[in-house]
């Protein structure tokens, strides 16, 4: 099942500290940016190093269009040693090369420099990238981290895949109890029409619009309990940004009600799922969906 509906232009948001700022300067391509000093001024990315950063893209009024803060994996870019003839420089790597760890920068990108920009951006003449340099690694350290992450991910995938049968049985039991009416005292009904049960309440914070959330899930039809998709088979959770239509409405609302780290079941009316038409062939028209979810911390 494709939970994702559509994707906005990717950009990253950095916390801007109340500290000194340099005056505006420009990248090699002429894009204007301002550096906000906040680091210890001793750790800087050199050509060949890998810069780890966060950022957000905002419209000229300061509204966040998309956030890449607190992602499962922090964005990283290699700082180039110049550019090849005929190749345009990346303005983000240009900016990062002039920051020290802890610094942030505000980069202004004219809309006419973005290929195929339109839609909700068409009324703006520019957008703003707010960027913060979080860490710097040389190639040896970067390669080691990639290998460590690969091994960790493989172990997590194997663990999740081993739980699929257990989760399937639990979801079937929960659905049967829901239909029998024995969950009445546990069900929370949101004003949106979403219903949910929290089996284990996590200790994390509840997600807010613009924040990234991640969850393992097992989805079945409320009508007959048939499974149409689940992340346990793949071994990897699904991640999206709240409030940016990166998932069906039932998820977007539910994940703003349930603390991170929780285990819960969502009962999603068709109006908050795939609507009148469904998603054939696995999800018929007007289908109520049931999702067992495990929100990641």
C-alpha positions as CSV (number, residue, x, y, z in Angstrom):
1,X,0.0,0.0,0.0
2,X,1.3,3.4,-0.8
3,X,0.5,5.6,2.2
4,X,2.4,8.6,0.7
5,X,0.1,10.9,-1.2
6,X,2.5,13.5,-2.6
7,X,5.8,15.1,-1.7
8,X,6.8,18.7,-1.4
9,X,10.1,20.2,-2.3
10,X,12.7,18.9,0.1
11,X,14.4,21.3,2.4
12,X,15.8,21.5,6.0
13,X,15.3,23.6,9.1
14,X,17.9,24.7,11.6
15,X,17.4,26.3,14.9
16,X,18.6,29.9,14.7
17,X,20.4,30.8,17.9
18,X,20.3,34.3,19.3
19,X,23.9,35.0,18.5
20,X,26.0,36.9,16.1
21,X,25.2,37.0,12.4
22,X,27.5,37.8,9.5
23,X,26.2,40.1,6.8
24,X,24.7,38.6,3.6
25,X,27.1,36.9,1.2
26,X,26.6,34.8,-1.9
27,X,27.3,31.3,-3.1
28,X,29.3,30.6,-6.2
29,X,26.1,30.7,-8.2
30,X,25.0,34.0,-6.8
31,X,22.4,32.9,-4.2
32,X,22.3,35.1,-1.2
33,X,22.7,33.7,2.3
34,X,23.5,34.9,5.9
35,X,25.5,32.9,8.4
36,X,24.3,32.8,12.1
37,X,27.3,32.0,14.3
38,X,26.6,29.3,17.0
39,X,29.4,26.8,16.8
40,X,32.7,26.5,18.5
41,X,34.4,27.7,15.3
42,X,36.9,24.8,15.4
43,X,35.1,22.1,13.4
44,X,34.6,22.9,9.7
45,X,33.9,20.7,6.7
46,X,36.8,20.6,4.2
47,X,36.6,19.3,0.6
48,X,36.2,15.5,0.7
49,X,34.6,15.6,4.2
50,X,30.9,14.7,4.8
51,X,28.7,17.3,6.3
52,X,25.7,16.3,8.4
53,X,23.0,18.9,8.5
54,X,19.3,19.7,9.2
55,X,17.1,22.1,7.3
56,X,13.7,23.4,6.6
57,X,12.2,25.2,3.6
58,X,9.9,28.1,4.2
59,X,7.9,30.5,2.1
60,X,8.7,34.2,2.3
61,X,6.1,34.6,5.1
62,X,8.0,32.1,7.3
63,X,5.6,29.2,7.0
64,X,7.3,25.8,6.9
65,X,6.7,24.0,3.6
66,X,8.7,21.0,4.5
67,X,11.0,20.0,7.4
68,X,13.9,17.7,7.5
69,X,14.6,17.9,11.2
70,X,14.7,14.9,13.5
71,X,14.8,12.4,10.6
72,X,15.6,8.7,11.1
73,X,18.8,9.4,9.2
74,X,20.3,12.9,9.2
75,X,20.9,14.2,5.7
76,X,24.6,14.2,4.6
77,X,26.4,15.7,1.7
78,X,30.0,15.4,0.6
79,X,31.8,18.7,0.3
80,X,33.2,18.9,-3.3
81,X,36.6,20.0,-4.3
82,X,35.4,22.5,-6.8
83,X,33.1,21.8,-9.7
84,X,33.6,20.2,-13.1
85,X,33.4,22.4,-16.2
86,X,29.8,22.9,-17.2
87,X,28.5,21.7,-13.9
88,X,26.6,24.0,-11.6
89,X,27.6,24.2,-7.9
90,X,25.1,23.0,-5.3
91,X,24.2,26.1,-3.2
92,X,23.6,23.9,-0.1
93,X,27.1,22.4,-0.1
94,X,28.5,25.9,-0.9
95,X,26.8,27.2,2.3
96,X,27.8,24.2,4.4
97,X,31.5,24.6,3.4
98,X,31.5,28.0,5.1
99,X,29.9,26.9,8.4
100,X,31.4,25.4,11.5
101,X,29.5,22.8,13.5
102,X,26.7,24.5,15.4
103,X,26.4,27.4,12.9
104,X,23.2,27.9,10.9
105,X,22.5,29.9,7.7
106,X,19.5,31.3,5.9
107,X,19.7,30.8,2.2
108,X,17.4,32.6,-0.3
109,X,16.6,30.7,-3.5
110,X,14.7,32.6,-6.3
111,X,11.8,30.5,-7.5
112,X,12.8,31.0,-11.1
113,X,16.0,29.0,-10.4
114,X,14.0,25.9,-9.4
115,X,13.1,23.6,-12.3
116,X,9.3,23.0,-12.6
117,X,8.5,25.0,-9.5
118,X,4.8,25.8,-9.4
119,X,1.6,24.6,-7.6
120,X,1.5,26.1,-4.1
121,X,4.8,27.9,-4.8
122,X,3.6,29.8,-7.8
123,X,2.7,33.0,-5.9
124,X,6.1,33.4,-4.3
125,X,9.2,34.9,-5.9
126,X,11.6,33.0,-3.6
127,X,11.8,30.4,-0.9
128,X,14.0,30.2,2.2
129,X,16.3,27.3,3.2
130,X,17.3,27.4,6.9
131,X,20.3,25.1,7.3
132,X,22.3,24.0,10.4
133,X,25.6,22.1,10.3
134,X,25.4,19.3,12.9
135,X,28.5,17.2,12.4
136,X,31.5,16.6,10.1
137,X,33.2,13.3,9.3
138,X,36.2,12.5,7.1
139,X,35.8,9.7,4.6
140,X,37.1,7.0,6.9
141,X,34.7,7.8,9.7
142,X,31.8,8.2,7.2
143,X,32.4,4.8,5.6
144,X,32.6,3.2,9.1
145,X,29.3,4.8,10.1
146,X,27.6,3.6,6.9
147,X,28.8,0.1,7.6
148,X,27.6,0.3,11.2
149,X,24.2,1.6,10.1
150,X,23.9,-1.2,7.5
151,X,24.5,-3.9,10.1
152,X,22.1,-2.3,12.6
153,X,19.4,-2.0,10.0
154,X,19.8,-5.6,8.9
155,X,19.4,-6.7,12.5
156,X,16.3,-4.5,13.0
157,X,14.8,-5.9,9.8
158,X,15.3,-9.5,10.9
159,X,13.7,-8.8,14.3
160,X,10.7,-7.0,12.7
161,X,10.1,-9.8,10.1
162,X,10.2,-12.4,12.9
163,X,7.3,-10.6,14.6
164,X,4.9,-10.6,11.6
165,X,3.0,-13.7,12.7
166,X,2.6,-12.5,16.2
167,X,1.3,-9.1,15.1
168,X,-1.1,-10.7,12.6
169,X,-2.7,-12.8,15.3
170,X,-2.9,-9.8,17.7
171,X,-4.5,-7.6,15.0
172,X,-7.1,-10.3,14.3
173,X,-8.0,-10.6,17.9
174,X,-8.3,-6.9,18.3
175,X,-10.6,-6.6,15.3
176,X,-12.8,-9.5,16.6
177,X,-13.1,-7.7,19.9
178,X,-13.9,-4.4,18.1
179,X,-16.7,-6.0,16.2
180,X,-18.0,-7.8,19.3
181,X,-18.2,-4.5,21.2
182,X,-15.9,-5.6,24.0
183,X,-13.4,-2.7,23.4
184,X,-16.0,0.0,24.1
185,X,-14.4,1.1,27.4
186,X,-11.0,1.3,25.7
187,X,-11.8,3.0,22.4
188,X,-11.1,6.8,22.2
189,X,-13.2,8.5,19.6
190,X,-11.7,11.7,18.1
191,X,-13.9,14.5,16.9
192,X,-12.6,13.8,13.3
193,X,-14.3,10.4,13.4
194,X,-11.1,8.4,14.0
195,X,-11.3,5.7,16.7
196,X,-8.2,4.2,18.4
197,X,-7.1,2.1,21.3
198,X,-3.8,2.5,23.0
199,X,-2.5,-0.9,24.1
200,X,0.8,0.4,25.6
201,X,1.3,4.1,26.1
202,X,4.8,5.3,25.1
203,X,6.8,7.8,27.1
204,X,7.7,10.0,24.1
205,X,6.1,13.2,23.1
206,X,3.1,13.5,20.9
207,X,4.0,14.6,17.3
208,X,3.2,18.1,16.1
209,X,2.7,19.3,12.5
210,X,6.0,19.6,10.7
211,X,7.6,16.9,12.8
212,X,8.7,13.5,11.4
213,X,7.1,10.4,12.8
214,X,7.9,6.7,12.1
215,X,5.9,3.6,12.8
216,X,5.7,-0.1,12.0
217,X,2.1,-1.1,11.0
218,X,-0.1,-4.0,10.1
219,X,-3.1,-3.0,8.0
220,X,-6.3,-5.0,7.5
221,X,-9.8,-4.4,6.2
222,X,-12.4,-4.0,8.9
223,X,-14.9,-5.9,6.8
224,X,-13.2,-9.3,6.7
225,X,-9.8,-8.8,8.4
226,X,-7.8,-9.5,5.2
227,X,-4.3,-7.9,5.3
228,X,-3.5,-5.5,2.5
229,X,-0.1,-4.2,3.7
230,X,2.3,-4.3,6.6
231,X,5.8,-3.0,7.3
232,X,6.9,-6.1,9.3
233,X,7.2,-8.1,6.2
234,X,9.6,-5.5,4.8
235,X,11.3,-5.1,8.1
236,X,11.4,-1.3,8.0
237,X,9.0,1.3,9.5
238,X,7.2,3.9,7.5
239,X,8.2,7.6,8.1
240,X,6.4,10.8,7.1
241,X,6.0,14.4,8.2
242,X,2.9,15.3,10.1
243,X,0.5,17.9,8.6
244,X,2.0,17.7,5.1
245,X,-0.3,15.1,3.6
246,X,2.5,12.5,3.6
247,X,0.0,9.8,4.7
248,X,-3.8,9.1,4.8
249,X,-5.8,11.5,7.0
250,X,-6.4,8.8,9.6
251,X,-2.7,8.4,10.2
252,X,-2.0,12.2,10.1
253,X,-4.7,12.8,12.8
254,X,-3.9,9.6,14.8
255,X,-0.2,10.2,15.1
256,X,-1.0,13.7,16.5
257,X,-2.9,12.0,19.4
258,X,-0.7,9.1,20.4
259,X,2.6,9.5,22.1
260,X,5.8,8.2,20.5
261,X,6.7,4.8,21.7
262,X,3.1,3.7,21.9
263,X,1.5,0.5,20.6
264,X,-2.1,1.2,19.3
265,X,-4.8,0.2,16.9
266,X,-6.4,2.8,14.6
267,X,-10.0,2.2,13.3
268,X,-10.1,4.6,10.3
269,X,-13.4,5.4,8.5
270,X,-13.2,5.4,4.7
271,X,-13.5,9.2,4.6
272,X,-10.1,9.4,6.3
273,X,-8.5,6.6,4.3
274,X,-9.0,6.0,0.6
275,X,-12.5,7.4,0.3
276,X,-15.3,6.5,-2.1
277,X,-13.1,4.7,-4.6
278,X,-10.8,2.8,-2.3
279,X,-7.5,1.5,-3.7
280,X,-8.3,-1.5,-5.9
281,X,-7.7,-4.3,-5.9
282,X,-6.6,-4.7,-2.3
283,X,-8.8,-1.9,-0.8
284,X,-12.5,-1.9,-2.0
285,X,-14.6,1.3,-2.2
286,X,-15.6,2.9,1.1
287,X,-13.4,0.6,3.2
288,X,-12.9,1.1,6.9
289,X,-9.3,0.3,7.7
290,X,-7.7,-1.1,10.8
291,X,-4.1,-0.5,11.6
292,X,-2.0,-1.9,14.4
293,X,0.9,0.5,14.8
294,X,4.0,0.7,16.9
295,X,5.2,4.4,16.9
296,X,9.0,4.7,17.1
297,X,10.6,6.9,19.7
